[in-house]
Amino acid sequence: MSDEKTLKDLVFRTFLSHSNFGPKEMADHLQVNYNSVKAIYSKLSEEGLLERASRGNYSLNMAGILIHLIDRIETLEKRLQGAS
């Protein structure tokens, strides 16, 4: 498995410590394309990791993040059980 992170991972991890960043601020901070970041914010919202309060204003969705983590743990547990 690669240690490289996708732009989506980078945006989400950065948002965790800079939750006041909208897409424009995030794009400027990471020095990446604004439209790419805007699309990632939309995708993270669709996945339930972020909530869109208003145009350009997002917040963490802690319940969605926890559910996502539980799902990932369950998937990893199943893989480990299948490997043994």
N, C-alpha and C positions, 0 to 999 in steps of 0.2 A: 504494500500500500504506500502511496506517495505522501510525503509530508507537505506537498504543495496545497495551498488553500485556493478555492475558487473565489472569484470576486464576490459572489453571494456570501460565502463564509466570512470574507474580510469585512464586508459591509455590516453584516449582523454582529460580528465580534466587536467592531468599532462602535456600533450603535449601543452595545451594552455599557460602554464606558462614556459615551457621548450621546445620551438619549435626547438631548436638545437639538441635535442635528436633523434638519430636514434634508431632502434629497440634494438640494443645491449645496448646502454646507458640507454634506458628506462627500459629494463629488469634488468639491474644492479641496477638502482635507486630504482625500486619497489621491488627488490629481488624476481622476479618471473621468470618462464621459458622463455627463449629466443624465442623458437619456437612458444609459445603462443602469445607473443608480436608481433612477425613477422607476424603471421596470422591476428592479430587484425589490424595492420597497413595496411595490404592488404585489409581487410574488410572495414576499414574507407576510404580507397582510392576508392574502388568500390562504396561506398555510396556517394562519392563526398565531404566528409568532409576534406580529405587530398589529396594533389597532390604529386605524386612521381616524383621528379625532376631527380633522378638518383638512382642507387643501394644504398639503405640504407639512402637516403637523401629525406626527406619529408618536405612539408610546408603546412600551413593551406590554405584551399580553402574557402575564405570568402564568395564568391557567393554561393557555395554549402551549407555552414553552414546557411546562411540566408534563402535559399530555404527550407532547412530542418526545421528550426524554424517556418517559415510561415506554412508549412504543419502540424506541430505539433499543432500550435495555431488553425488552421482551424479544426483539428480533435477534439480538446478539446471544441471548440465552438459548434460543432455539437452535442457532447455528452451532453453539458449543455442544449442545446435547446431541445434535446430529453428527458431530465430528468424533464423538467418543464411542 
